[in-house]
């Protein structure tokens, strides 16, 4: 199975190392999965995608398949 993530979720050291206590457990579990896949030495296929990935879908800032966080809007 190919795992599909936004580049930010697999390359951003800040995202991979910080905790997000304000986010729900479902988000924490999705983030843990990314960290495990990236940190393992297994050959799990990973595809960098544009748009909403499995982490975005469980994020409180995701509305109508778009990131509505203030930080994301600054970079658009």
N, C-alpha and C positions, 0 to 999 in steps of 0.2 A: 504494500500500500504506500502511495506517495503522500507525504505530509505537505500541506500547502500553507505557507506563512508569508506575511508581508516582510520585506527585507528588514524593516525596522525591528521586527520581533525576533529576528535571528542574528542580527549584526550589532545591535545597539547594546553596548556593555552596561549602560545605565539601566535599560529595561531588564536585562538579564540578571542584574545584581540587586536591584532595589526590591523592597516589599511594598505592597499597596494595600494597607489595612482598611482603607475606605471602600475597597472593591469587595464584592461578594466572593464566597468560597468557590463558586463555579469559575470565576476569573482566575483565582489563585491556582486551581487545579489545571486549567488550560496553560497557564504560564509555566507551571512545574513540568508539564509535558514537553514544552519547547526546550527548557533547560536540560531535561534528561536526554532528549534527542540530540541536541547540539553538543552536550558534554560527553556523550557515549562514543565509543569507538566502533559501534555497529554501523553497518552500511544501510542506514535508513534513507531512502530517497527523499530529498526535500526540494520542493519547487518554490521559488520566490514568485509571489503573485502581486498583482495590483488590486486594490480594493479591500473589501472586508474579508478577513480570514477567521479561523475558529476562535481566536482570542478576541477579536473585535466583537464577534457576535454575542459574547457574554459580558462585554464591558458596558457599564452604565452610561458611557458617553456615546454609544452607538445607537443612532436613531435613524430609522428608514434606510438601513445599510450604508450609513455615512457616519464618520466620526464628527461629533459635535463638541469636542473638547476645545477650550480656549486655546490651548497650545497648538492643536492641529490647525485651527483657523489662522493662526499667525503665520504658518508655513505655506499656506495655499496661495 
